[in-house]
Amino acid sequence: MTQTVLSSLTRIADFDTNPYDVRPLEKAEWASGDYVLTEVRGARSELYAVETCGGEMVPVQPGDQVLGAFGHRAGTLEGVGSYVDVNRGQMHALTSAGLIGVFTSFSILLPKPMLLSYRGHIVRDGQKMTMSHFAMQADESTYSVPTILIIGTSMLAGKTVTARRACEILSSAGVNVFGAKLTGAGRYRDIASFKRAGANEVYDFVDSGLPSTFVPETQFRTAIRPLLGHIENRHPDVLVVEAGASPIEPYNVGPAMDELGDNICCIILAASDPFAVVGVAKAFDITPDLVTGPAASTSAAVDLVNKLTGVPALNVIDRNTLPAFRCFLEDRLGLTLPD
């Protein structure tokens, strides 16, 4: 029996409760953020699974249908692709979250990506449904929440683990901490893990109607400001922000930092190795307040980071370092966290 899976990029929509039609559109009418229905094709691999609106991974097989959204991706370790490169309706799942396009570059170290065929756009009353139809609406009030910003040198550099640890420490001390992912390619599992770590509320750019933040800067800023306004109006004590991808990749990390402004209390750089810390610092002209990730895996790595940059490093995966991380957060936030 075949199934239709609503990917996690549809979690802001109402396709699970309200009817919709499916209609093929000419490619000239396609755009990033369009909701589309696809059919799974090809030979199954380990990547034939879809992240649902609740964050669970559901295996799929040829003949199943996946409802996702068009967009762009430029992953440094996995793949690069876009919906604009689709030819004759043949597509890939650019992420398990239902980001849909065609890979133009893909790591040979990974299994074959999920192959999809275009079935049509999601339409209501003759109008195609896009993520922007369901985007969060809020007044663009002045943003003033103390913010911990976590950036990375690449994918898999330890950003999400670092954010989880910060949420865990702050929430256990009674701080009203929120979590957010402001840039990257749409997936729900990262911010869902912030919630499990103790964040009272979590948000990401999908709430702003973006399938990924590989979009023009003006579009990114227009989309992200209502989200920051909403967070401001919810009155958290601290916001822990993960910026997916590095500052020099095309995901609008720089504009995100600009929108957060002087509310950034500290910048934590999750780095793949000590020399990558130097690369990001020079390329983006920033000096992080702390380094985490594989660049802090051993005492030798920590010493090398400090020798190269003068910046302290902590292996936050090791729970023995959490007291030191707690002291760092207290200092940067100007708080005394109760035991």
C-alpha positions as MATLAB code, in Angstrom:
seq = 'MTQTVLSSLTRIADFDTNPYDVRPLEKAEWASGDYVLTEVRGARSELYAVETCGGEMVPVQPGDQVLGAFGHRAGTLEGVGSYVDVNRGQMHALTSAGLIGVFTSFSILLPKPMLLSYRGHIVRDGQKMTMSHFAMQADESTYSVPTILIIGTSMLAGKTVTARRACEILSSAGVNVFGAKLTGAGRYRDIASFKRAGANEVYDFVDSGLPSTFVPETQFRTAIRPLLGHIENRHPDVLVVEAGASPIEPYNVGPAMDELGDNICCIILAASDPFAVVGVAKAFDITPDLVTGPAASTSAAVDLVNKLTGVPALNVIDRNTLPAFRCFLEDRLGLTLPD';
ca = [
       0.000    0.000    0.000;
       1.370    3.405   -0.964;
       1.457    6.357    1.398;
       1.526   10.154    1.142;
       4.017   11.691    3.572;
       3.783   15.303    4.636;
       7.388   16.379    5.084;
       8.460   18.630    7.938;
       8.547   21.665    5.621;
       4.735   21.435    5.671;
       4.499   21.742    9.456;
       3.412   25.388    9.200;
       0.619   24.492    6.762;
      -2.774   22.808    7.239;
      -2.584   20.056    4.638;
      -3.309   17.420    7.260;
      -6.694   18.928    8.085;
      -7.899   20.843    5.026;
      -8.324   19.601    1.449;
      -6.180   20.656   -1.475;
      -5.880   19.947   -5.167;
      -2.817   18.981   -7.181;
      -2.177   20.608  -10.554;
       0.945   20.557  -12.752;
       2.242   24.029  -13.596;
       4.597   25.210  -16.295;
       8.154   25.619  -15.043;
       7.985   29.365  -15.679;
       5.475   29.520  -12.802;
       7.706   27.673  -10.303;
       9.384   29.453   -7.375;
      11.264   28.712   -4.183;
       8.833   27.908   -1.380;
       6.164   26.403   -3.644;
       4.479   23.358   -2.120;
       4.558   20.412   -4.529;
       3.548   16.764   -4.570;
       6.118   14.241   -5.806;
       6.277   10.477   -6.317;
       9.176    8.396   -5.033;
      11.136    6.686   -7.808;
      14.354    4.718   -8.312;
      16.132    2.077   -6.253;
      15.930    2.536   -2.495;
      18.964    3.565   -0.460;
      19.525    4.621    3.154;
      18.386    8.112    2.156;
      14.876    6.937    1.259;
      13.271    8.350    4.402;
      11.298   11.530    5.062;
      11.227   13.690    8.181;
       7.608   14.263    9.192;
       6.030   17.316   10.806;
       6.659   15.775   14.207;
      10.313   15.120   13.485;
      10.044   11.356   13.026;
      11.819    9.653   10.123;
       9.466    7.589    7.937;
      10.897    5.134    5.377;
       9.457    5.488    1.858;
       9.600    3.314   -1.216;
       8.907    3.732   -4.934;
       5.256    4.634   -5.500;
       4.885    6.578   -2.260;
       4.178   10.296   -2.465;
       6.006   13.093   -0.667;
       4.657   16.598   -0.178;
       7.511   19.082    0.113;
       8.686   22.457   -1.133;
      10.985   23.777   -3.836;
      14.201   25.449   -2.754;
      17.980   25.664   -2.947;
      20.766   23.945   -1.040;
      24.552   24.384   -0.942;
      25.755   21.802    1.595;
      29.546   21.655    1.901;
      29.693   18.002    2.947;
      26.626   16.490    1.293;
      25.220   18.131   -1.796;
      24.399   21.208   -3.851;
      21.150   21.571   -5.759;
      18.122   23.632   -6.705;
      14.641   23.332   -8.158;
      15.728   25.554  -11.067;
      17.781   22.649  -12.464;
      14.816   20.265  -12.697;
      14.522   18.654  -16.131;
      11.464   16.730  -17.334;
      10.046   16.539  -13.843;
      12.852   14.418  -12.391;
      13.921   15.632   -8.948;
      15.760   14.745   -5.742;
      15.000   15.167   -2.069;
      17.689   17.730   -1.251;
      17.071   17.071    2.449;
      14.969   14.565    4.349;
      12.720   17.458    5.399;
      11.190   17.690    1.932;
      13.398   20.344    0.338;
      13.010   19.483   -3.338;
      15.190   20.174   -6.371;
      17.954   18.492   -8.356;
      21.432   17.796   -7.056;
      24.080   19.238   -9.342;
      26.907   18.137   -7.009;
      26.671   15.273   -4.533;
      29.162   13.571   -2.221;
      30.313   10.158   -3.450;
      30.629    9.133    0.202;
      26.841    9.076    0.624;
      24.211    6.615   -0.627;
      22.265    7.610   -3.721;
      19.800   10.423   -2.988;
      16.064    9.884   -3.157;
      14.745   10.216   -6.706;
      11.371   11.910   -7.155;
       9.001   12.708   -9.995;
       6.923   15.871  -10.117;
       3.178   15.289   -9.828;
       2.033   18.859   -9.450;
       1.689   21.932   -7.276;
      -0.585   22.116   -4.273;
      -3.439   24.468   -5.211;
      -6.571   25.891   -3.629;
      -9.174   27.924   -5.484;
      -6.879   27.856   -8.504;
      -3.975   29.433   -6.593;
      -0.718   27.602   -5.860;
       0.051   27.234   -2.175;
       3.436   28.459   -0.983;
       5.204   28.506    2.349;
       4.717   32.265    2.496;
       0.929   31.712    2.717;
       1.455   30.098    6.120;
       4.360   32.212    7.395;
       4.325   33.666   10.886;
       2.871   37.156   11.075;
       4.007   39.604   13.741;
       4.801   43.263   14.154;
       8.445   44.071   13.506;
       9.055   45.384   17.021;
      12.514   46.324   18.186;
      14.440   43.169   19.040;
      16.133   43.298   22.450;
      16.525   39.709   23.687;
      19.990   38.739   25.012;
      21.239   36.277   22.408;
      23.837   33.512   22.342;
      24.883   33.032   18.729;
      26.393   29.740   17.587;
      28.016   29.642   14.151;
      30.112   26.955   12.475;
      32.965   26.372   10.072;
      30.956   23.804    8.106;
      28.264   21.163    8.390;
      28.710   18.643   11.214;
      30.930   21.019   13.186;
      28.984   20.653   16.430;
      26.658   23.683   16.319;
      23.511   21.828   17.354;
      25.209   19.961   20.198;
      26.568   23.250   21.528;
      23.130   24.871   21.337;
      21.559   21.930   23.164;
      24.121   22.174   25.955;
      23.428   25.897   26.358;
      19.671   25.285   26.507;
      20.188   22.501   29.025;
      22.364   24.580   31.364;
      20.155   27.662   31.243;
      16.825   25.861   31.577;
      18.052   23.765   34.512;
      18.903   27.041   36.276;
      15.368   28.339   35.792;
      16.138   30.692   32.902;
      13.303   31.181   30.402;
      15.362   30.167   27.382;
      14.111   29.940   23.791;
      15.902   28.240   20.917;
      16.012   29.210   17.252;
      17.733   28.281   14.016;
      17.837   31.333   11.788;
      19.779   30.069    8.770;
      20.398   26.818    6.922;
      18.344   24.265    5.002;
      15.000   23.284    6.498;
      14.989   20.411    8.978;
      13.003   20.115   12.178;
      15.233   17.788   14.170;
      17.714   20.465   15.252;
      15.247   22.810   16.931;
      13.237   19.854   18.216;
      16.373   18.789   20.073;
      16.603   22.275   21.626;
      13.101   21.721   22.998;
      14.085   18.362   24.459;
      17.119   20.023   26.049;
      14.906   22.473   27.922;
      14.088   25.390   25.624;
      10.562   26.555   26.409;
       9.814   27.532   22.809;
      11.641   26.876   19.541;
      11.486   28.497   16.109;
      13.263   28.504   12.777;
      13.155   30.133    9.350;
      10.511   27.627    8.230;
       8.145   29.525   10.544;
       9.017   32.563    8.417;
       7.991   30.767    5.228;
      11.458   29.851    3.925;
      12.437   26.300    2.853;
      16.095   27.302    3.247;
      17.849   30.620    3.717;
      19.681   30.288    0.399;
      17.593   33.216   -0.877;
      18.283   36.867   -1.787;
      19.277   38.931    1.233;
      16.285   41.252    0.972;
      13.919   38.282    0.983;
      15.686   36.794    4.004;
      15.517   39.999    6.016;
      11.848   40.555    5.153;
      11.006   37.010    6.252;
      13.068   36.881    9.445;
      12.002   40.191   11.017;
       8.444   39.085   11.909;
       9.943   35.985   13.539;
      12.277   38.085   15.690;
       9.347   40.361   16.485;
       7.297   37.381   17.630;
      10.140   36.125   19.834;
      10.514   39.608   21.329;
       6.808   39.656   22.179;
       7.099   36.269   23.933;
       9.607   37.791   26.418;
      12.263   35.085   26.824;
      15.186   35.766   29.146;
      17.702   34.434   26.615;
      17.579   33.253   23.009;
      20.010   30.541   21.887;
      20.473   30.883   18.125;
      22.067   28.373   15.804;
      23.156   29.731   12.451;
      23.187   26.746   10.119;
      26.215   26.772    7.783;
      29.236   29.029    8.142;
      29.260   32.829    7.809;
      30.895   32.699    4.372;
      28.384   30.291    2.784;
      25.351   31.620    0.849;
      22.813   31.190    3.651;
      22.597   34.783    4.955;
      24.451   34.254    8.224;
      25.904   37.764    7.981;
      22.498   39.433    7.566;
      21.149   37.297   10.440;
      23.929   38.589   12.688;
      23.122   42.116   11.555;
      19.437   41.663   12.427;
      20.370   40.395   15.904;
      22.656   43.397   16.326;
      24.083   44.393   19.686;
      21.851   41.858   21.452;
      24.463   39.184   20.701;
      26.102   38.566   24.072;
      28.609   36.069   22.747;
      29.604   34.224   19.606;
      30.453   30.539   19.898;
      32.222   28.994   16.935;
      31.752   25.250   16.434;
      34.755   24.270   14.343;
      35.829   21.163   12.466;
      39.524   21.652   13.375;
      41.788   24.340   14.880;
      42.930   25.696   11.522;
      39.304   26.151   10.417;
      38.916   28.568   13.339;
      41.625   30.744   11.816;
      39.986   30.518    8.386;
      36.544   31.683    9.517;
      38.002   34.397   11.769;
      39.992   35.875    8.895;
      37.408   35.368    6.159;
      34.559   36.900    8.145;
      36.619   39.241   10.331;
      35.262   37.973   13.640;
      36.840   36.723   16.834;
      34.611   34.177   18.600;
      34.327   34.171   22.374;
      34.552   30.375   22.580;
      35.361   27.458   20.276;
      33.586   24.093   20.472;
      33.176   21.081   18.202;
      35.871   18.699   16.890;
      38.389   21.557   17.168;
      38.163   21.044   20.944;
      38.120   17.236   20.971;
      41.416   16.786   22.849;
      43.737   18.825   25.031;
      46.130   19.068   22.082;
      43.370   20.552   19.916;
      42.370   23.002   22.664;
      45.996   24.105   23.070;
      46.359   24.583   19.319;
      43.200   26.694   19.087;
      44.505   28.908   21.865;
      47.967   29.125   20.282;
      46.568   30.056   16.870;
      43.841   32.438   17.969;
      44.043   33.155   21.707;
      40.436   31.957   22.018;
      39.433   29.402   24.705;
      37.955   26.081   23.587;
      35.715   23.542   25.309;
      34.647   20.040   24.329;
      31.007   20.427   25.345;
      30.227   16.824   24.395;
      32.192   15.869   27.519;
      29.899   16.547   30.469;
      32.948   17.163   32.647;
      33.317   20.499   30.837;
      29.773   21.670   31.623;
      30.744   23.556   34.824;
      33.254   25.553   32.774;
      30.629   26.138   30.071;
      28.181   27.259   32.743;
      30.721   29.787   34.071;
      31.286   31.047   30.527;
      27.544   31.605   30.016;
      27.200   33.347   33.384;
      30.010   35.728   32.499;
      28.753   36.537   29.004;
      25.102   36.934   30.023;
      25.870   38.798   33.259;
      23.843   36.267   35.243;
      24.372   34.301   38.402;
      22.826   30.934   37.692;
      21.452   29.161   40.780;
      22.682   25.625   41.422;
];
